[in-house]
């Protein structure tokens, strides 16, 4: 199995005698015959992705601005019902279009590749004209609000931008991975959601950004941070080898964050999906009980959980989808590197790192487990025991 780059630091963490060194091409002499370096896998320098990270942060922030506008109108409306998903449809498509436009504008390339959740099929059908017009208007308003986009985009431009997300990804080349709105049910309720954007290079996650418009800057784990009180909207960003930053969505200066240092499982708190349909709450409860966890679970939507865990709000995130569900790479790529660069670990139920190189889906065993390095061994043991006791959970 190819080891995910977002877990590279985790995999080497116990080898204290090793250092990951970045080489500049100019510093390496020309070699005319096979060298010692040719025996080892390609190591990607973290210095290579400054422009990409800046573009990703800009794209996710603008997409968040569009989503906030749609959610605000939804929550103020007396007409829309909770079962009416048209607002999230507009925001989903609009977010994907904005991200596509920004990435292609900031990083012009003939080989642009985006693996994303949506395509324009439904928007091209009869009866979708009004929805498409609304999306196009929102996209134009968002792009012009940035101050760097002068010309307006057409409806066909928007459809083309959305369809740029049809890439299958894989282990060759660079691929952006996007969930334009992760946590659609949370979005509709006015709760947590995230714009999740990551970059794969040769199948490895090398950077990730999570824009979480409704996540407080203060901890949701009970710790009082007076300077951040009542501020809402977080942007998490991580680049391989450089740690994880958090900053307000308004663009203020970032700070470094780190996962919880808790070693005793009894003192840990854990996150899980808000919706029982998304994860087996009973299995998570059994694992928590076996570990001796006393605190009740914190249930929130979307990859905002990864962001919250990366700054130490909780110590464990458990996700056990129901049988037959296949995890998509856009549901975890950005969150994975945000946590691992903050010092955490992400694996499946067997302890394998997540492999994002196989296309649009993750092939993994049973579930996804996220915690710090000290808790991971005991957590994996508890998971294995609970799964053995409840084979039907597989």
C-alpha positions in Angstrom: 0.0 0.0 0.0 1.3 3.5 -0.9 1.7 5.6 2.2 -0.2 8.8 2.1 2.1 11.9 2.2 -0.2 13.4 4.8 1.0 10.6 7.1 4.6 10.7 6.1 5.6 12.7 9.2 3.6 10.3 11.3 5.3 7.2 9.8 8.8 8.6 10.4 7.9 10.2 13.8 9.3 7.3 15.8 12.7 7.3 14.0 14.3 10.1 15.9 17.6 9.6 14.1 16.1 10.6 10.7 15.6 14.0 9.3 13.5 14.9 6.2 15.7 17.1 4.1 14.5 19.3 1.2 16.9 19.6 -1.7 17.0 22.4 -4.3 17.7 21.2 -7.8 20.6 23.7 -8.1 22.3 22.1 -5.1 22.3 18.6 -6.6 25.1 17.7 -9.0 24.3 16.2 -12.4 24.4 12.4 -12.2 25.2 10.3 -15.2 24.6 6.9 -13.7 22.2 5.5 -11.1 22.8 7.0 -7.7 21.9 6.1 -4.1 19.0 8.5 -4.3 17.4 6.5 -7.1 16.7 3.6 -4.7 14.3 5.7 -2.7 10.8 7.0 -3.4 10.4 10.6 -4.5 10.4 13.0 -1.5 8.5 16.2 -2.3 10.0 19.4 -0.9 7.5 21.5 1.2 9.2 24.6 -0.4 7.5 23.7 -3.7 3.9 24.6 -2.7 3.9 28.2 -1.4 1.9 29.5 -4.4 -0.4 26.5 -4.4 -1.2 27.0 -0.7 -1.8 30.7 -1.2 -4.2 30.0 -4.1 -6.0 27.3 -2.1 -6.5 29.6 0.9 -7.9 32.3 -1.4 -10.2 29.9 -3.3 -11.6 28.3 -0.1 -12.1 31.7 1.6 -14.0 33.1 -1.4 -16.1 29.9 -1.7 -16.9 30.3 2.0 -18.0 33.9 1.3 -20.5 32.6 -1.3 -21.8 29.9 1.0 -22.2 32.3 3.9 -24.4 34.5 1.7 -26.6 31.6 0.7 -26.9 30.3 4.2 -27.8 33.7 5.6 -30.6 34.1 3.1 -31.8 30.5 3.8 -32.0 31.1 7.6 -33.8 34.4 7.2 -36.3 33.0 4.8 -39.8 31.9 6.0 -40.4 30.1 2.7 -37.6 27.5 2.6 -38.3 24.4 4.5 -35.7 22.1 6.0 -36.5 19.5 3.4 -35.9 22.0 0.6 -32.3 21.4 -0.6 -32.3 24.0 -3.4 -30.2 26.5 -1.3 -27.5 24.0 -0.7 -27.6 23.0 -4.3 -26.9 26.6 -5.3 -24.1 26.9 -2.8 -22.6 23.6 -3.7 -22.3 24.4 -7.4 -21.3 28.0 -6.8 -18.6 27.0 -4.4 -17.1 24.5 -6.8 -17.2 27.1 -9.6 -15.5 29.7 -7.5 -12.7 27.3 -6.4 -12.2 26.2 -10.0 -12.0 29.8 -11.3 -9.6 30.9 -8.6 -7.2 28.0 -8.9 -7.0 28.2 -12.7 -6.5 32.0 -12.5 -3.9 31.9 -9.8 -2.1 28.8 -11.1 -2.4 28.7 -14.9 -1.6 25.3 -16.2 -2.6 23.1 -19.2 -2.7 20.1 -16.9 -5.2 21.5 -14.4 -7.0 18.5 -12.7 -9.8 18.8 -10.1 -11.4 15.8 -8.3 -14.7 17.2 -7.0 -18.2 16.1 -6.0 -20.3 17.9 -8.5 -20.8 18.0 -12.3 -23.1 20.2 -14.4 -25.4 17.5 -15.7 -28.5 18.5 -13.7 -27.9 22.2 -14.4 -28.0 21.5 -18.2 -31.4 19.9 -18.0 -34.7 21.6 -18.9 -36.1 23.5 -15.9 -32.7 24.3 -14.4 -32.3 27.7 -16.1 -33.4 29.8 -13.1 -31.1 27.9 -10.7 -28.1 28.3 -13.1 -28.8 32.0 -13.4 -28.8 32.3 -9.6 -25.6 30.4 -9.3 -23.9 32.5 -12.0 -25.0 35.7 -10.3 -23.6 34.5 -7.0 -20.3 33.5 -8.6 -19.9 36.9 -10.3 -20.7 38.7 -7.1 -18.1 36.6 -5.2 -15.4 37.0 -7.8 -15.8 40.7 -8.2 -15.8 41.1 -4.4 -12.3 39.9 -4.5 -11.3 43.0 -6.4 -9.0 41.2 -8.8 -11.6 39.9 -11.2 -12.9 42.5 -13.7 -14.8 40.7 -16.4 -18.0 38.8 -15.6 -18.3 35.1 -16.3 -21.1 33.6 -18.3 -23.4 30.7 -17.5 -21.4 28.5 -19.9 -18.2 29.6 -18.1 -19.8 28.5 -14.8 -20.9 25.1 -16.2 -17.4 24.6 -17.6 -15.8 25.5 -14.3 -18.0 23.0 -12.5 -17.2 20.3 -15.0 -13.5 20.8 -14.4 -14.1 18.6 -11.3 -14.6 15.4 -13.3 -11.0 14.2 -12.9 -10.5 10.7 -11.5 -7.3 11.6 -9.6 -4.8 8.8 -9.1 -1.1 8.3 -8.4 0.3 10.3 -11.3 0.7 14.1 -11.5 -1.0 16.7 -9.4 -4.7 16.7 -8.6 -6.8 19.2 -6.6 -9.4 17.5 -4.4 -12.5 19.5 -3.4 -15.7 19.1 -1.4 -17.4 22.4 -2.2 -19.7 22.0 0.9 -18.8 19.2 3.3 -21.7 18.8 5.7 -24.8 19.7 3.6 -27.2 18.8 6.4 -25.3 21.1 8.8 -25.4 23.8 6.2 -29.2 23.5 6.0 -29.6 23.6 9.7 -27.3 26.6 10.1 -24.7 24.5 11.8 -21.2 23.3 10.8 -20.0 22.8 7.3 -16.7 23.2 5.5 -15.1 24.0 2.2 -12.4 21.3 2.0 -9.6 21.6 -0.6 -6.4 19.6 -0.9 -3.6 19.0 -3.4 -2.4 15.5 -4.3 1.1 15.2 -5.9 1.9 11.7 -7.1 -0.9 10.3 -5.0 0.3 12.0 -1.8 -1.6 14.8 0.0 0.9 17.7 0.2 -1.4 20.5 1.3 -4.9 21.1 2.6 -7.2 23.9 3.5 -10.5 23.8 5.5 -12.7 26.9 5.5 -15.2 26.5 8.4 -17.5 29.5 8.3 -19.5 28.6 11.5 -16.7 27.2 13.7 -15.8 29.6 16.6 -12.1 30.6 16.9 -12.4 29.7 20.6 -12.3 26.1 21.5 -15.5 24.1 21.4 -14.0 21.7 23.9 -14.8 23.9 26.9 -11.5 25.8 27.2 -12.1 29.6 27.5 -10.0 31.7 25.2 -11.1 35.2 26.0 -9.3 36.9 23.1 -11.2 34.8 20.6 -14.6 34.8 22.3 -17.5 35.2 20.0 -15.4 35.2 16.9 -16.8 32.9 14.2 -15.2 31.5 11.1 -11.9 29.6 10.9 -9.5 28.9 8.1 -7.1 25.9 8.7 -4.2 25.4 6.3 -1.4 22.8 6.3 1.5 22.1 4.0 3.7 19.0 4.2 6.5 19.5 6.7 5.4 23.0 7.9 2.7 22.3 10.5 -0.9 23.5 10.6 -2.1 27.1 10.8 -5.4 28.5 11.9 -6.7 32.0 11.2 -10.0 33.9 11.1 -11.7 33.8 7.7 -11.4 37.6 7.5 -7.7 37.1 6.8 -6.1 38.0 10.1 -2.7 36.6 11.0 -2.5 32.8 11.4 -1.3 30.9 14.5 0.2 27.5 14.7 -2.1 24.8 16.2 -1.3 21.4 17.7 -3.4 18.4 18.6 -4.2 17.5 22.2 -1.3 16.1 24.3 -3.7 14.0 26.4 -2.2 10.6 27.2 -4.9 9.1 29.5 -7.9 7.9 27.5 -10.2 8.6 30.5 -9.5 12.3 30.1 -10.1 12.3 26.3 -13.2 13.7 24.6 -14.1 12.5 21.1 -15.9 13.8 18.0 -18.2 11.9 15.8 -20.7 12.7 13.0 -23.8 14.6 13.9 -26.0 12.4 11.8 -26.4 8.8 13.0 -26.9 7.9 9.3 -23.3 8.9 8.6 -21.6 6.8 11.3 -22.3 4.1 13.8 -22.8 5.9 17.1 -23.3 2.7 19.0 -19.9 1.3 17.9 -18.2 4.6 18.8 -19.9 4.4 22.2 -18.6 0.9 22.8 -15.1 1.9 21.9 -15.2 4.9 24.2 -16.5 2.8 27.1 -13.7 0.3 26.6 -11.2 3.1 26.7 -12.8 4.5 29.8 -13.7 7.8 28.2 -16.0 9.7 30.6 -17.0 12.8 28.5 -20.0 12.5 26.2 -19.3 12.7 22.4 -19.2 16.0 20.6 -21.3 15.6 17.5 -20.7 18.1 14.7 -21.0 18.0 10.9 -18.3 18.0 8.3 -14.5 18.1 8.3 -14.8 20.9 10.8 -14.1 18.0 13.2 -10.7 17.6 11.8 -10.0 21.3 12.2 -11.3 21.3 15.8 -9.2 18.2 16.7 -6.1 19.8 15.1 -6.2 22.6 17.6 -6.8 20.3 20.6 -10.6 20.8 21.1 -10.9 17.1 21.5 -8.5 14.1 21.3 -10.3 11.5 19.2 -12.5 11.4 16.1 -14.2 8.1 15.2 -16.0 7.5 12.0 -17.6 4.1 11.2 -19.9 4.3 8.1 -22.7 1.8 7.6 -22.0 -1.3 5.5 -21.8 -0.7 1.8 -20.7 3.0 2.0 -17.5 3.9 0.2 -15.5 6.8 1.5 -14.7 9.5 -1.1 -11.2 11.1 -1.1 -12.7 14.7 -0.9 -14.3 13.8 2.5 -11.0 13.3 4.2 -8.0 14.6 2.1 -7.8 18.2 3.5 -8.8 17.1 7.0 -6.1 14.4 7.0 -3.2 16.7 6.4 -4.6 19.4 8.7 -4.5 16.9 11.6 -1.2 15.1 10.7 0.7 18.3 10.3 -0.7 19.4 13.7 1.0 16.3 15.2 -1.9 13.8 15.0 -2.4 10.5 13.2 -5.1 9.3 10.8 -5.7 5.7 10.0 -8.3 3.1 9.1 -9.5 0.6 11.8 -6.5 -1.7 11.0 -4.0 1.1 11.6 -3.2 1.6 7.9 -2.7 5.2 6.7 -5.3 6.5 4.3 -4.3 6.0 0.6 -5.5 8.8 -1.6 -3.8 7.5 -4.8 -6.4 5.1 -6.0 -8.9 7.5 -7.6 -12.1 9.0 -6.3 -12.6 6.5 -3.5 -10.7 5.4 -0.4 -10.2 1.6 -0.1 -9.9 1.1 3.7 -10.8 -1.3 6.4 -14.0 -0.6 8.3 -13.6 3.0 9.5 -11.5 6.0 10.1 -9.7 6.8 13.4 -8.1 10.2 14.2 -6.2 11.0 17.4 -2.7 11.9 18.8 0.3 9.6 18.6 0.2 8.7 22.3 -3.5 7.6 22.3 -3.4 5.8 18.9 -2.1 2.4 20.1 -4.7 2.0 22.9 -7.4 3.4 20.6 -6.6 0.9 17.8 -6.6 -1.9 20.4 -10.1 -0.9 21.7 -11.4 -0.6 18.1 -10.1 -4.1 17.2 -11.6 -5.6 20.3 -15.0 -4.0 19.8 -15.1 -5.1 16.1 -14.2 -8.7 17.1 -17.0 -8.6 19.7 -19.5 -7.2 17.1 -18.6 -8.9 13.8 -21.9 -7.6 12.4 -20.4 -4.1 12.6 -18.0 -5.0 9.8 
